[in-house]
Amino acid sequence: MGLHDETAERFEREGRRAYRDGKAGNPYRAGTMAHNRWAKGFMDARHEAGKAA
């Protein structure tokens, strides 16, 4: 796994953690890979929570 993939996964984990902790503000600048991956992780966690409910 390359550095780009590892970094992307880290941002996705941060987004998932933010959803679980109730923090909805994306701390990264719009249009960046960090912003997009954080949002992906956040929305994935939201979707998973909706399925479980």
Secondary structure, DSSP 8 states (H G I E B T S, - for coil): --HHHHHHHHHHHHHHHHHHHT-----S-TTSHHHHHHHHHHHHHHHHHHHH-
